[in-house]
Amino acid sequence: MGLAAIATSGLLLVGCGPSVPSLPKLETNAVVLAFGDSLTHGTGASPEESYPAVLAKLIGRKVVGSGCPAKFPKPASGDFPTCSTRSSRDC
């Protein structure tokens, strides 16, 4: 394979895939919301080993955990209700 073919192949590969948008850096006092399922909730882990706690240590910011260990269908509205918006028997 010639040098031109290798260079062209490299340029084509660089163009593959979606472009990644540039996001502004978080302010130093920003609070991060971690929402999700049982993994985000920390089911089976001690509070110090939960995902929000580990994430907070890694990024040096406060992380609010909003995971819910129960299974719920996605609402038709597209909203992501948290445990605080559900009844206590649901979470």
Secondary structure, 3 states (H helix, E strand, C coil): CCHHHHHHHHHHHHCCCCCCCCCCCCCCCCEEEEEECHHHHCCCCCHHHCHHHHHHHHHCCEEEEEECCCCCCCCCCCCCCCHHHCCCCCC
